[in-house]
Amino acid sequence: MAVDSAFGAYEEMKPMIDAGRVRPLALFSRTRLPALPNVPTMTEIGVPVALDNMKGLMAPAGLPPAIQRYLHDSFRKAMQTDAWKEYVAKSGLTQDYAEGPAFQKEVVEAYEVIGRAIAK
């Protein structure tokens, strides 16, 4: 017996969820999404995997500090706009912010979680 399934970010799956083509069973995020309050996380159902859907800006190593600061400030400012806030709300996302080393740490930790899950 074959079972069709899909993995994807909520904002990518939302049109199919809304159309009734797929039914969310569990979230890989650390917490439940406000848009899907009745869908448990993987951790809640006994699978100790928590991966948030990260979006981030990355640049080549060695980027001059002045350019790093300009990009950081520009994107941080964009995240305060009504257009961005509307996108986040419409997409059903949650917003968190990690700068530089903190974001890098989150990315490395996510890869480690994925590696451990694959190894099992």
N, CA, C and O atoms as CSV, one atom per row, in Angstrom:
chain,resi,resn,atom,element,x,y,z
A,1,MET,N,N,0.854,-1.178,0.000
A,1,MET,CA,C,0.000,0.000,0.000
A,1,MET,C,C,0.891,1.230,0.000
A,1,MET,O,O,1.834,1.310,0.788
A,2,ALA,N,N,0.614,2.166,-0.852
A,2,ALA,CA,C,1.365,3.418,-0.918
A,2,ALA,C,C,0.597,4.524,-0.211
A,2,ALA,O,O,-0.630,4.598,-0.276
A,3,VAL,N,N,1.338,5.364,0.454
A,3,VAL,CA,C,0.742,6.510,1.136
A,3,VAL,C,C,1.421,7.762,0.609
A,3,VAL,O,O,2.634,7.922,0.745
A,4,ASP,N,N,0.651,8.637,0.016
A,4,ASP,CA,C,1.205,9.899,-0.452
A,4,ASP,C,C,1.459,10.794,0.747
A,4,ASP,O,O,0.634,10.884,1.656
A,5,SER,N,N,2.605,11.454,0.739
A,5,SER,CA,C,2.921,12.379,1.819
A,5,SER,C,C,3.784,13.503,1.269
A,5,SER,O,O,4.319,13.421,0.164
A,6,ALA,N,N,3.902,14.533,2.053
A,6,ALA,CA,C,4.712,15.681,1.635
A,6,ALA,C,C,5.311,16.344,2.858
A,6,ALA,O,O,4.713,16.356,3.933
A,7,PHE,N,N,6.482,16.887,2.681
A,7,PHE,CA,C,7.129,17.709,3.694
A,7,PHE,C,C,7.309,19.072,3.075
A,7,PHE,O,O,7.699,19.179,1.913
A,8,GLY,N,N,7.037,20.094,3.815
A,8,GLY,CA,C,7.240,21.431,3.273
A,8,GLY,C,C,6.985,22.492,4.313
A,8,GLY,O,O,6.379,22.245,5.356
A,9,ALA,N,N,7.458,23.669,4.005
A,9,ALA,CA,C,7.224,24.818,4.871
A,9,ALA,C,C,5.742,25.179,4.815
A,9,ALA,O,O,5.088,25.025,3.784
A,10,TYR,N,N,5.234,25.657,5.936
A,10,TYR,CA,C,3.809,25.973,5.998
A,10,TYR,C,C,3.375,26.908,4.882
A,10,TYR,O,O,2.349,26.672,4.244
A,11,GLU,N,N,4.147,27.975,4.633
A,11,GLU,CA,C,3.717,28.932,3.615
A,11,GLU,C,C,3.691,28.307,2.219
A,11,GLU,O,O,2.970,28.780,1.341
A,12,GLU,N,N,4.470,27.250,2.015
A,12,GLU,CA,C,4.441,26.537,0.736
A,12,GLU,C,C,3.267,25.565,0.673
A,12,GLU,O,O,2.688,25.351,-0.392
A,13,MET,N,N,2.922,24.984,1.808
A,13,MET,CA,C,1.850,23.989,1.855
A,13,MET,C,C,0.466,24.597,2.042
A,13,MET,O,O,-0.542,23.943,1.776
A,14,LYS,N,N,0.413,25.838,2.496
A,14,LYS,CA,C,-0.851,26.486,2.835
A,14,LYS,C,C,-1.900,26.399,1.717
A,14,LYS,O,O,-3.049,26.062,2.003
A,15,PRO,N,N,-1.550,26.689,0.460
A,15,PRO,CA,C,-2.592,26.584,-0.584
A,15,PRO,C,C,-3.191,25.180,-0.685
A,15,PRO,O,O,-4.392,25.033,-0.910
A,16,MET,N,N,-2.355,24.147,-0.519
A,16,MET,CA,C,-2.872,22.779,-0.598
A,16,MET,C,C,-3.681,22.421,0.650
A,16,MET,O,O,-4.658,21.677,0.566
A,17,ILE,N,N,-3.276,22.949,1.803
A,17,ILE,CA,C,-4.055,22.735,3.029
A,17,ILE,C,C,-5.415,23.399,2.875
A,17,ILE,O,O,-6.445,22.787,3.157
A,18,ASP,N,N,-5.419,24.654,2.425
A,18,ASP,CA,C,-6.669,25.395,2.255
A,18,ASP,C,C,-7.594,24.726,1.242
A,18,ASP,O,O,-8.815,24.783,1.385
A,19,ALA,N,N,-7.018,24.093,0.218
A,19,ALA,CA,C,-7.817,23.423,-0.817
A,19,ALA,C,C,-8.249,22.021,-0.395
A,19,ALA,O,O,-8.994,21.356,-1.115
A,20,GLY,N,N,-7.780,21.570,0.776
A,20,GLY,CA,C,-8.151,20.241,1.242
A,20,GLY,C,C,-7.394,19.122,0.544
A,20,GLY,O,O,-7.798,17.962,0.621
A,21,ARG,N,N,-6.303,19.452,-0.135
A,21,ARG,CA,C,-5.525,18.435,-0.856
A,21,ARG,C,C,-4.556,17.698,0.062
A,21,ARG,O,O,-4.183,16.557,-0.210
A,22,VAL,N,N,-4.147,18.357,1.155
A,22,VAL,CA,C,-3.288,17.707,2.141
A,22,VAL,C,C,-3.804,18.059,3.529
A,22,VAL,O,O,-4.481,19.067,3.727
A,23,ARG,N,N,-3.467,17.203,4.476
A,23,ARG,CA,C,-3.857,17.439,5.868
A,23,ARG,C,C,-2.598,17.432,6.715
A,23,ARG,O,O,-1.875,16.436,6.731
A,24,PRO,N,N,-2.320,18.520,7.417
A,24,PRO,CA,C,-1.122,18.540,8.254
A,24,PRO,C,C,-1.274,17.592,9.436
A,24,PRO,O,O,-2.283,17.609,10.141
A,25,LEU,N,N,-0.257,16.768,9.638
A,25,LEU,CA,C,-0.282,15.792,10.718
A,25,LEU,C,C,0.581,16.214,11.904
A,25,LEU,O,O,0.220,15.976,13.056
A,26,ALA,N,N,1.724,16.841,11.618
A,26,ALA,CA,C,2.635,17.273,12.677
A,26,ALA,C,C,3.567,18.337,12.114
A,26,ALA,O,O,3.802,18.424,10.908
A,27,LEU,N,N,4.084,19.137,13.030
A,27,LEU,CA,C,5.002,20.217,12.666
A,27,LEU,C,C,6.402,19.894,13.170
A,27,LEU,O,O,6.564,19.324,14.249
A,28,PHE,N,N,7.397,20.254,12.399
A,28,PHE,CA,C,8.773,20.072,12.829
A,28,PHE,C,C,9.262,21.249,13.669
A,28,PHE,O,O,10.385,21.215,14.173
A,29,SER,N,N,8.459,22.269,13.827
A,29,SER,CA,C,8.856,23.459,14.584
A,29,SER,C,C,8.902,23.163,16.080
A,29,SER,O,O,8.398,22.139,16.542
A,30,ARG,N,N,9.512,24.069,16.819
A,30,ARG,CA,C,9.630,23.905,18.271
A,30,ARG,C,C,8.291,24.135,18.968
A,30,ARG,O,O,8.024,23.565,20.025
A,31,THR,N,N,7.465,24.968,18.368
A,31,THR,CA,C,6.156,25.283,18.946
A,31,THR,C,C,5.091,25.159,17.872
A,31,THR,O,O,5.392,25.156,16.678
A,32,ARG,N,N,3.863,25.059,18.301
A,32,ARG,CA,C,2.752,25.018,17.355
A,32,ARG,C,C,2.624,26.361,16.645
A,32,ARG,O,O,2.949,27.408,17.204
A,33,LEU,N,N,2.151,26.312,15.419
A,33,LEU,CA,C,1.922,27.544,14.671
A,33,LEU,C,C,0.552,28.106,15.028
A,33,LEU,O,O,-0.414,27.350,15.136
A,34,PRO,N,N,0.454,29.421,15.214
A,34,PRO,CA,C,-0.852,30.018,15.492
A,34,PRO,C,C,-1.883,29.688,14.406
A,34,PRO,O,O,-3.073,29.558,14.692
A,35,ALA,N,N,-1.419,29.553,13.167
A,35,ALA,CA,C,-2.343,29.249,12.068
A,35,ALA,C,C,-2.829,27.800,12.101
A,35,ALA,O,O,-3.841,27.474,11.481
A,36,LEU,N,N,-2.118,26.931,12.817
A,36,LEU,CA,C,-2.494,25.516,12.913
A,36,LEU,C,C,-2.491,25.083,14.382
A,36,LEU,O,O,-1.713,24.212,14.771
A,37,PRO,N,N,-3.347,25.683,15.185
A,37,PRO,CA,C,-3.286,25.433,16.632
A,37,PRO,C,C,-3.563,23.996,17.046
A,37,PRO,O,O,-3.156,23.587,18.133
A,38,ASN,N,N,-4.243,23.223,16.214
A,38,ASN,CA,C,-4.584,21.846,16.572
A,38,ASN,C,C,-3.605,20.817,16.010
A,38,ASN,O,O,-3.808,19.613,16.163
A,39,VAL,N,N,-2.544,21.295,15.361
A,39,VAL,CA,C,-1.552,20.383,14.791
A,39,VAL,C,C,-0.367,20.313,15.758
A,39,VAL,O,O,0.273,21.330,16.021
A,40,PRO,N,N,-0.071,19.126,16.287
A,40,PRO,CA,C,1.019,19.004,17.265
A,40,PRO,C,C,2.393,19.092,16.613
A,40,PRO,O,O,2.540,18.939,15.400
A,41,THR,N,N,3.387,19.340,17.448
A,41,THR,CA,C,4.768,19.298,16.974
A,41,THR,C,C,5.242,17.850,17.004
A,41,THR,O,O,4.630,16.999,17.651
A,42,MET,N,N,6.329,17.582,16.305
A,42,MET,CA,C,6.895,16.228,16.320
A,42,MET,C,C,7.276,15.837,17.749
A,42,MET,O,O,7.058,14.697,18.160
A,43,THR,N,N,7.839,16.768,18.497
A,43,THR,CA,C,8.225,16.492,19.885
A,43,THR,C,C,7.007,16.096,20.708
A,43,THR,O,O,7.083,15.194,21.542
A,44,GLU,N,N,5.884,16.772,20.473
A,44,GLU,CA,C,4.666,16.449,21.232
A,44,GLU,C,C,4.174,15.030,20.957
A,44,GLU,O,O,3.559,14.412,21.827
A,45,ILE,N,N,4.435,14.507,19.761
A,45,ILE,CA,C,3.965,13.148,19.447
A,45,ILE,C,C,5.043,12.096,19.700
A,45,ILE,O,O,4.891,10.931,19.334
A,46,GLY,N,N,6.142,12.532,20.339
A,46,GLY,CA,C,7.152,11.566,20.753
A,46,GLY,C,C,8.358,11.429,19.848
A,46,GLY,O,O,9.192,10.552,20.072
A,47,VAL,N,N,8.473,12.259,18.847
A,47,VAL,CA,C,9.645,12.238,17.965
A,47,VAL,C,C,10.473,13.479,18.299
A,47,VAL,O,O,10.065,14.594,17.975
A,48,PRO,N,N,11.622,13.304,18.938
A,48,PRO,CA,C,12.390,14.453,19.427
A,48,PRO,C,C,13.163,15.192,18.332
A,48,PRO,O,O,14.394,15.225,18.334
A,49,VAL,N,N,12.429,15.770,17.419
A,49,VAL,CA,C,13.020,16.560,16.344
A,49,VAL,C,C,12.311,17.902,16.316
A,49,VAL,O,O,11.084,17.962,16.226
A,50,ALA,N,N,13.081,18.975,16.394
A,50,ALA,CA,C,12.503,20.322,16.337
A,50,ALA,C,C,13.358,21.172,15.418
A,50,ALA,O,O,14.514,21.469,15.719
A,51,LEU,N,N,12.777,21.558,14.295
A,51,LEU,CA,C,13.462,22.397,13.320
A,51,LEU,C,C,12.528,23.514,12.899
A,51,LEU,O,O,11.454,23.269,12.350
A,52,ASP,N,N,12.938,24.719,13.157
A,52,ASP,CA,C,12.127,25.838,12.708
A,52,ASP,C,C,12.441,26.132,11.249
A,52,ASP,O,O,13.545,25.871,10.770
A,53,ASN,N,N,11.463,26.674,10.560
A,53,ASN,CA,C,11.625,27.052,9.150
A,53,ASN,C,C,12.364,28.383,9.105
A,53,ASN,O,O,11.761,29.450,9.221
A,54,MET,N,N,13.666,28.301,8.937
A,54,MET,CA,C,14.483,29.512,8.967
A,54,MET,C,C,14.568,30.181,7.610
A,54,MET,O,O,14.644,29.529,6.568
A,55,LYS,N,N,14.554,31.457,7.656
A,55,LYS,CA,C,14.841,32.273,6.479
A,55,LYS,C,C,15.990,33.171,6.913
A,55,LYS,O,O,15.973,33.707,8.022
A,56,GLY,N,N,16.966,33.338,6.071
A,56,GLY,CA,C,18.083,34.166,6.481
A,56,GLY,C,C,18.826,34.735,5.301
A,56,GLY,O,O,18.721,34.250,4.174
A,57,LEU,N,N,19.568,35.759,5.583
A,57,LEU,CA,C,20.421,36.391,4.593
A,57,LEU,C,C,21.845,35.949,4.867
A,57,LEU,O,O,22.344,36.091,5.983
A,58,MET,N,N,22.494,35.414,3.850
A,58,MET,CA,C,23.879,35.001,3.990
A,58,MET,C,C,24.688,35.676,2.897
A,58,MET,O,O,24.169,36.024,1.837
A,59,ALA,N,N,25.966,35.852,3.181
A,59,ALA,CA,C,26.864,36.506,2.230
A,59,ALA,C,C,28.203,35.784,2.255
A,59,ALA,O,O,28.478,35.010,3.172
A,60,PRO,N,N,29.033,36.032,1.256
A,60,PRO,CA,C,30.336,35.364,1.216
A,60,PRO,C,C,31.204,35.706,2.432
A,60,PRO,O,O,31.113,36.803,2.984
A,61,ALA,N,N,32.035,34.761,2.834
A,61,ALA,CA,C,33.001,35.013,3.901
A,61,ALA,C,C,33.896,36.173,3.480
A,61,ALA,O,O,34.201,36.343,2.300
A,62,GLY,N,N,34.304,36.956,4.448
A,62,GLY,CA,C,35.197,38.073,4.160
A,62,GLY,C,C,34.503,39.336,3.702
A,62,GLY,O,O,35.161,40.291,3.289
A,63,LEU,N,N,33.176,39.355,3.768
A,63,LEU,CA,C,32.443,40.554,3.374
A,63,LEU,C,C,32.849,41.703,4.301
A,63,LEU,O,O,32.839,41.531,5.520
A,64,PRO,N,N,33.201,42.852,3.761
A,64,PRO,CA,C,33.630,43.963,4.619
A,64,PRO,C,C,32.574,44.310,5.667
A,64,PRO,O,O,31.379,44.305,5.369
A,65,PRO,N,N,33.011,44.612,6.895
A,65,PRO,CA,C,32.073,44.925,7.978
A,65,PRO,C,C,31.076,46.027,7.632
A,65,PRO,O,O,29.921,45.954,8.052
A,66,ALA,N,N,31.482,47.028,6.890
A,66,ALA,CA,C,30.560,48.118,6.533
A,66,ALA,C,C,29.414,47.593,5.674
A,66,ALA,O,O,28.272,48.025,5.831
A,67,ILE,N,N,29.709,46.675,4.779
A,67,ILE,CA,C,28.654,46.103,3.924
A,67,ILE,C,C,27.776,45.174,4.757
A,67,ILE,O,O,26.557,45.158,4.589
A,68,GLN,N,N,28.389,44.399,5.655
A,68,GLN,CA,C,27.597,43.555,6.553
A,68,GLN,C,C,26.602,44.407,7.337
A,68,GLN,O,O,25.423,44.061,7.425
A,69,ARG,N,N,27.063,45.502,7.899
A,69,ARG,CA,C,26.208,46.366,8.708
A,69,ARG,C,C,25.100,46.967,7.856
A,69,ARG,O,O,23.951,47.040,8.294
A,70,TYR,N,N,25.437,47.402,6.631
A,70,TYR,CA,C,24.435,47.981,5.731
A,70,TYR,C,C,23.336,46.954,5.429
A,70,TYR,O,O,22.148,47.265,5.515
A,71,LEU,N,N,23.738,45.742,5.077
A,71,LEU,CA,C,22.750,44.699,4.774
A,71,LEU,C,C,21.910,44.376,6.004
A,71,LEU,O,O,20.687,44.269,5.921
A,72,HIS,N,N,22.575,44.222,7.141
A,72,HIS,CA,C,21.854,43.938,8.379
A,72,HIS,C,C,20.820,45.020,8.656
A,72,HIS,O,O,19.644,44.726,8.872
A,73,ASP,N,N,21.260,46.264,8.649
A,73,ASP,CA,C,20.354,47.365,8.976
A,73,ASP,C,C,19.205,47.477,7.986
A,73,ASP,O,O,18.071,47.765,8.367
A,74,SER,N,N,19.509,47.247,6.704
A,74,SER,CA,C,18.467,47.338,5.669
A,74,SER,C,C,17.408,46.261,5.848
A,74,SER,O,O,16.212,46.541,5.758
A,75,PHE,N,N,17.840,45.039,6.099
A,75,PHE,CA,C,16.880,43.962,6.266
A,75,PHE,C,C,16.124,44.082,7.585
A,75,PHE,O,O,14.931,43.787,7.651
A,76,ARG,N,N,16.807,44.508,8.612
A,76,ARG,CA,C,16.132,44.715,9.902
A,76,ARG,C,C,15.044,45.778,9.749
A,76,ARG,O,O,13.940,45.629,10.274
A,77,LYS,N,N,15.365,46.850,9.024
A,77,LYS,CA,C,14.385,47.917,8.768
A,77,LYS,C,C,13.206,47.378,7.943
A,77,LYS,O,O,12.050,47.703,8.215
A,78,ALA,N,N,13.508,46.561,6.948
A,78,ALA,CA,C,12.442,45.998,6.109
A,78,ALA,C,C,11.496,45.132,6.920
A,78,ALA,O,O,10.297,45.079,6.645
A,79,MET,N,N,12.041,44.450,7.924
A,79,MET,CA,C,11.210,43.590,8.766
A,79,MET,C,C,10.247,44.376,9.650
A,79,MET,O,O,9.328,43.798,10.230
A,80,GLN,N,N,10.445,45.668,9.757
A,80,GLN,CA,C,9.564,46.518,10.555
A,80,GLN,C,C,8.444,47.143,9.728
A,80,GLN,O,O,7.569,47.816,10.273
A,81,THR,N,N,8.470,46.921,8.403
A,81,THR,CA,C,7.471,47.551,7.535
A,81,THR,C,C,6.128,46.840,7.632
A,81,THR,O,O,6.051,45.664,7.986
A,82,ASP,N,N,5.079,47.575,7.311
A,82,ASP,CA,C,3.740,46.976,7.284
A,82,ASP,C,C,3.667,45.863,6.251
A,82,ASP,O,O,2.995,44.856,6.472
A,83,ALA,N,N,4.360,46.035,5.114
A,83,ALA,CA,C,4.331,45.011,4.059
A,83,ALA,C,C,4.898,43.690,4.569
A,83,ALA,O,O,4.321,42.633,4.312
A,84,TRP,N,N,6.016,43.733,5.288
A,84,TRP,CA,C,6.605,42.512,5.830
A,84,TRP,C,C,5.693,41.898,6.882
A,84,TRP,O,O,5.460,40.689,6.880
A,85,LYS,N,N,5.183,42.723,7.771
A,85,LYS,CA,C,4.300,42.219,8.822
A,85,LYS,C,C,3.057,41.575,8.218
A,85,LYS,O,O,2.574,40.560,8.721
A,86,GLU,N,N,2.540,42.160,7.140
A,86,GLU,CA,C,1.384,41.589,6.449
A,86,GLU,C,C,1.743,40.236,5.832
A,86,GLU,O,O,0.961,39.288,5.905
A,87,TYR,N,N,2.934,40.150,5.223
A,87,TYR,CA,C,3.394,38.887,4.645
A,87,TYR,C,C,3.484,37.805,5.719
A,87,TYR,O,O,3.012,36.686,5.519
A,88,VAL,N,N,4.085,38.138,6.851
A,88,VAL,CA,C,4.239,37.173,7.934
A,88,VAL,C,C,2.868,36.695,8.406
A,88,VAL,O,O,2.650,35.496,8.583
A,89,ALA,N,N,1.952,37.632,8.608
A,89,ALA,CA,C,0.605,37.271,9.068
A,89,ALA,C,C,-0.135,36.430,8.031
A,89,ALA,O,O,-0.759,35.425,8.370
A,90,LYS,N,N,-0.063,36.842,6.776
A,90,LYS,CA,C,-0.771,36.131,5.710
A,90,LYS,C,C,-0.202,34.725,5.500
A,90,LYS,O,O,-0.933,33.790,5.173
A,91,SER,N,N,1.089,34.596,5.688
A,91,SER,CA,C,1.746,33.312,5.476
A,91,SER,C,C,1.563,32.356,6.644
A,91,SER,O,O,1.849,31.164,6.525
A,92,GLY,N,N,1.088,32.872,7.771
A,92,GLY,CA,C,0.930,32.026,8.940
A,92,GLY,C,C,2.248,31.737,9.632
A,92,GLY,O,O,2.344,30.799,10.422
A,93,LEU,N,N,3.255,32.529,9.344
A,93,LEU,CA,C,4.566,32.341,9.947
A,93,LEU,C,C,4.644,32.995,11.314
A,93,LEU,O,O,3.781,33.785,11.697
A,94,THR,N,N,5.670,32.658,12.024
A,94,THR,CA,C,6.024,33.391,13.221
A,94,THR,C,C,7.361,34.055,12.920
A,94,THR,O,O,8.108,33.587,12.060
A,95,GLN,N,N,7.659,35.113,13.605
A,95,GLN,CA,C,8.897,35.832,13.320
A,95,GLN,C,C,9.797,35.854,14.543
A,95,GLN,O,O,9.371,36.185,15.649
A,96,ASP,N,N,11.031,35.499,14.317
A,96,ASP,CA,C,12.069,35.588,15.327
A,96,ASP,C,C,13.263,36.202,14.623
A,96,ASP,O,O,13.316,36.227,13.393
A,97,TYR,N,N,14.201,36.688,15.377
A,97,TYR,CA,C,15.341,37.336,14.754
A,97,TYR,C,C,16.616,36.937,15.475
A,97,TYR,O,O,16.714,37.030,16.699
A,98,ALA,N,N,17.583,36.495,14.700
A,98,ALA,CA,C,18.903,36.172,15.247
A,98,ALA,C,C,19.933,36.820,14.337
A,98,ALA,O,O,19.895,36.646,13.119
A,99,GLU,N,N,20.835,37.556,14.924
A,99,GLU,CA,C,21.837,38.279,14.168
A,99,GLU,C,C,23.167,37.522,14.138
A,99,GLU,O,O,23.588,36.942,15.139
A,100,GLY,N,N,23.809,37.539,12.990
A,100,GLY,CA,C,25.173,37.047,12.819
A,100,GLY,C,C,25.481,35.741,13.511
A,100,GLY,O,O,24.947,34.698,13.133
A,101,PRO,N,N,26.349,35.780,14.539
A,101,PRO,CA,C,26.765,34.542,15.208
A,101,PRO,C,C,25.600,33.738,15.785
A,101,PRO,O,O,25.637,32.507,15.769
A,102,ALA,N,N,24.583,34.404,16.286
A,102,ALA,CA,C,23.426,33.681,16.841
A,102,ALA,C,C,22.692,32.914,15.741
A,102,ALA,O,O,22.273,31.776,15.949
A,103,PHE,N,N,22.537,33.536,14.574
A,103,PHE,CA,C,21.878,32.853,13.458
A,103,PHE,C,C,22.751,31.698,12.965
A,103,PHE,O,O,22.247,30.613,12.675
A,104,GLN,N,N,24.050,31.935,12.873
A,104,GLN,CA,C,24.958,30.873,12.448
A,104,GLN,C,C,24.848,29.676,13.384
A,104,GLN,O,O,24.830,28.532,12.929
A,105,LYS,N,N,24.774,29.930,14.686
A,105,LYS,CA,C,24.629,28.857,15.669
A,105,LYS,C,C,23.337,28.079,15.430
A,105,LYS,O,O,23.337,26.850,15.509
A,106,GLU,N,N,22.247,28.769,15.140
A,106,GLU,CA,C,20.968,28.093,14.872
A,106,GLU,C,C,21.057,27.214,13.630
A,106,GLU,O,O,20.531,26.101,13.617
A,107,VAL,N,N,21.721,27.709,12.588
A,107,VAL,CA,C,21.865,26.934,11.353
A,107,VAL,C,C,22.688,25.679,11.611
A,107,VAL,O,O,22.308,24.593,11.176
A,108,VAL,N,N,23.810,25.813,12.313
A,108,VAL,CA,C,24.658,24.667,12.622
A,108,VAL,C,C,23.879,23.648,13.457
A,108,VAL,O,O,23.953,22.447,13.195
A,109,GLU,N,N,23.139,24.117,14.455
A,109,GLU,CA,C,22.346,23.203,15.291
A,109,GLU,C,C,21.292,22.475,14.462
A,109,GLU,O,O,21.043,21.290,14.684
A,110,ALA,N,N,20.672,23.168,13.512
A,110,ALA,CA,C,19.668,22.530,12.654
A,110,ALA,C,C,20.300,21.421,11.819
A,110,ALA,O,O,19.723,20.342,11.682
A,111,TYR,N,N,21.474,21.677,11.264
A,111,TYR,CA,C,22.163,20.642,10.489
A,111,TYR,C,C,22.518,19.448,11.362
A,111,TYR,O,O,22.445,18.306,10.908
A,112,GLU,N,N,22.899,19.696,12.603
A,112,GLU,CA,C,23.220,18.597,13.511
A,112,GLU,C,C,21.984,17.764,13.824
A,112,GLU,O,O,22.063,16.536,13.873
A,113,VAL,N,N,20.850,18.414,14.034
A,113,VAL,CA,C,19.591,17.693,14.300
A,113,VAL,C,C,19.238,16.832,13.092
A,113,VAL,O,O,18.876,15.665,13.239
A,114,ILE,N,N,19.342,17.403,11.920
A,114,ILE,CA,C,19.032,16.645,10.690
A,114,ILE,C,C,19.975,15.455,10.555
A,114,ILE,O,O,19.548,14.348,10.225
A,115,GLY,N,N,21.248,15.687,10.811
A,115,GLY,CA,C,22.237,14.598,10.718
A,115,GLY,C,C,21.926,13.456,11.673
A,115,GLY,O,O,22.016,12.287,11.300
A,116,ARG,N,N,21.558,13.796,12.910
A,116,ARG,CA,C,21.221,12.737,13.877
A,116,ARG,C,C,19.965,11.977,13.439
A,116,ARG,O,O,19.890,10.756,13.578
A,117,ALA,N,N,18.981,12.713,12.908
A,117,ALA,CA,C,17.744,12.058,12.465
A,117,ALA,C,C,18.016,11.120,11.287
A,117,ALA,O,O,17.469,10.019,11.226
A,118,ILE,N,N,18.850,11.556,10.365
A,118,ILE,CA,C,19.176,10.702,9.203
A,118,ILE,C,C,19.946,9.464,9.631
A,118,ILE,O,O,19.739,8.376,9.094
A,119,ALA,N,N,20.840,9.638,10.607
A,119,ALA,CA,C,21.668,8.523,11.073
A,119,ALA,C,C,20.846,7.410,11.701
A,119,ALA,O,O,21.259,6.250,11.695
A,120,LYS,N,N,19.679,7.760,12.246
A,120,LYS,CA,C,18.826,6.750,12.890
A,120,LYS,C,C,18.140,5.990,11.815
A,120,LYS,O,O,17.363,5.080,12.103
